[in-house]
Amino acid sequence: MKRSLSAACVALLAGCNGISTACTLIGCNSGLLVRLAGTPTGPYRIEVFSHPDAPRYVFDCANPATCGDARFVDYTPASVTVRVTTAAGTREETVQPAYSTSRPNGPNCEPTCTQGTVTVPLPS
């Protein structure tokens, strides 16, 4: 009886090894991603700010073929004004980003990151 009970306990514990609660070390950044609805034909600038007196965060792109989206790390305002300047002019829009929260290492593991994306039109 002792032997079969011991074997059952070992089998039960072995089955628990498949459930891992260890956290991995995947990192992530909180922030705002700004996408343009089209591709500018030349250099452009994207500025973001949360109110007129707030600091402005700037993304400059000299070559649209190599820039990609504008990423503003650790910037997650509830409302943001996005100003896009190209050779065609300047366009400004105030938007409310939709943010999502993620935990890439698992639901009980850090870090927790908040990320939002907005898409804005080009100046015409």
C-alpha positions in Angstrom: 0.0 0.0 0.0 2.8 2.4 0.9 4.5 1.7 -2.4 1.4 2.4 -4.6 0.7 5.6 -2.6 4.3 6.8 -3.1 4.0 6.0 -6.9 0.7 7.9 -7.1 2.3 10.9 -5.4 5.3 10.9 -7.7 3.0 10.6 -10.8 0.9 13.5 -9.5 3.9 15.7 -8.9 5.4 14.8 -12.3 2.1 15.9 -14.0 2.4 19.3 -12.3 5.8 20.0 -13.9 4.0 21.0 -17.1 2.4 24.0 -15.4 5.0 26.7 -15.1 4.5 29.8 -13.0 8.0 31.2 -13.7 8.1 34.6 -15.4 10.1 35.2 -18.6 12.1 38.3 -19.3 10.3 39.7 -22.3 10.3 43.5 -22.2 7.8 45.9 -23.6 7.4 49.7 -23.8 4.4 51.8 -23.0 3.6 54.6 -25.5 1.8 56.0 -28.4 2.2 54.9 -32.0 1.2 57.5 -34.7 0.5 56.1 -38.2 -0.1 58.3 -41.3 -3.0 57.5 -43.5 -0.8 57.9 -46.5 2.9 58.1 -47.4 4.4 61.5 -47.8 6.5 62.1 -50.9 9.3 63.8 -49.0 10.5 64.6 -45.5 8.0 65.2 -42.8 7.6 65.9 -39.1 5.1 64.6 -36.5 4.6 66.5 -33.3 2.4 65.4 -30.4 1.3 67.3 -27.3 -1.5 66.9 -24.8 -2.4 70.6 -24.4 -1.0 73.9 -25.8 1.4 74.6 -23.0 2.6 71.0 -22.7 6.0 69.7 -24.0 6.0 68.7 -27.6 7.4 65.4 -28.7 8.8 65.3 -32.2 9.4 62.7 -34.8 11.4 63.9 -37.9 11.6 61.7 -41.0 14.1 62.6 -43.8 13.2 59.7 -46.0 9.7 58.2 -45.9 10.8 54.9 -47.4 12.9 54.2 -44.2 11.0 55.8 -41.3 7.9 53.7 -40.5 5.5 54.7 -37.8 6.3 57.4 -35.2 6.7 55.8 -31.8 6.5 58.0 -28.6 7.8 55.9 -25.7 6.3 56.4 -22.2 3.8 58.9 -23.6 0.1 57.8 -23.1 -2.1 60.9 -22.9 -5.9 60.5 -22.8 -6.2 63.1 -25.5 -3.4 64.2 -27.9 -3.0 66.7 -30.6 -1.0 65.4 -33.6 0.5 67.9 -36.0 1.8 66.6 -39.3 4.0 68.9 -41.4 5.0 68.0 -45.0 5.9 69.9 -48.1 2.1 70.2 -48.8 1.5 72.0 -45.5 0.5 71.3 -41.9 -2.5 69.4 -40.6 -3.4 69.2 -36.9 -6.0 66.9 -35.3 -6.9 66.2 -31.7 -7.7 62.5 -31.0 -8.4 60.2 -28.1 -6.2 57.1 -28.5 -7.6 53.7 -27.5 -5.1 52.0 -25.3 -4.6 48.3 -24.5 -2.6 46.8 -21.7 -0.4 43.8 -22.1 1.8 41.6 -19.9 4.1 39.7 -22.3 5.5 37.5 -19.5 2.1 36.3 -18.3 -0.8 37.6 -16.3 1.0 37.6 -13.0 4.3 38.9 -14.2 5.8 42.3 -14.9 6.1 44.4 -16.9 2.7 45.8 -17.6 2.7 48.0 -20.8 0.1 50.3 -22.1 0.1 50.9 -25.8 -2.1 53.0 -28.1 -2.2 53.7 -31.9 -3.7 56.5 -33.8 -3.9 57.0 -37.6 -4.0 60.6 -38.9 -4.4 62.0 -42.4 -1.7 63.9 -44.3 -2.0 67.6 -45.0 -3.6 68.2 -48.4 
